[in-house]
Amino acid sequence: MSIADAREALQSERRALQRQIDLIDEALAVLGRGAGKSSPNGAKKGSGSKRTSRADLSQEEALERYGALALTCPECGRIARAPQGMKAHLRSHSS
């Protein structure tokens, strides 16, 4: 393999990896929407509390706790804060 061939192979690999990074960045941006929302008084929900209910979780925290597959609607992409919420949402698609 010549140096020119090696350089082209590496540049091709770099382009492929950059496309993957771009897709990951887009997915993170979608998942990040709504994360870190504050309550009206400016404090983050659940701050100072050791236990958090599902209602107090941000979408980002819920995704970490339950996983993206359990919380993302395959039909419309809505992200729930709990698997139970996604189950109820999925019933709305069937009617």
N, C-alpha and C positions, 0 to 999 in steps of 0.2 A: 504494500500500500504506500503510495507516495504521500508526501507532506500535504499536497493540495487535496488529495482524497480524504486524508485524516481531518484536515481543517473543515472540509465540507460536511463530513459525517458529524463532527462535533457541533458545527453550526446548526445542522438539522436537528440534532438532539436538543440543543439549546432552545430552538423554536418550539419543539414539542413540549418541553418542560415549561416554557413560558405560557403556552396555551393552557396547560394544566393549572399553573399558578393563577392565571386570570379566572378560570372557572372556580377555583377555590375561593378567590377573593369575592367573586360575585355571590357565591353561596353564603359566605360569611356576612356579606352586606345584607342579604335577605334575612338571615337568621338574627342579625343584630338589630333589625327594626323592632322597636318597642322595648329593647333591653335597657335597663337602667332608668326606667321611668321613675319620676319622683312624685310624691304625693303633693297636694296643693301647698303645704307649708314648707316645701323644699327638702324635706327629709326623704331618704330612700325608704321604700316600703320594707318593713321587717327589720329595720335597724334597731339594735339594742335588744332584740328578742332572740333567745336561743333556739326556740322552736319556730318553724315557719309552716304555715298551712299552704295548701296548694294555691289558695287565692292570693297569698303574699309573694309567690314566686314570679319573677320576671320570666319572659319567654326564654332568655338565655339560661337562667338557672333551671328552668323546667327541662330544657333540652339536655342539660348536663345530667339531671337526675333521672329522666325517663328515656332519653335517646330520641333522635330525630324521627326514626321510623314509627315510633308509637305516637308521635304528636303531630305529624304532618299529613294533611289530607291529600290522598293521591289524586283526587279529582280537581280540587281548586287551589291547593297549596296552602290553605289556612293552617296556622300553627296554633295548637291548643296548649294550655298550661298543665293539663293532666290527661292521662289516657282515657279517663271517664268522660271528659269533655269532648275528646275526639270521637269517642264512640257515639255520643249524642249527636255530634255534628254530622257524622256519616249517615245517621238515620235521616237527617234532613235531605240528603241527596237522593234517597230511595223513594221519596214520596212524589 
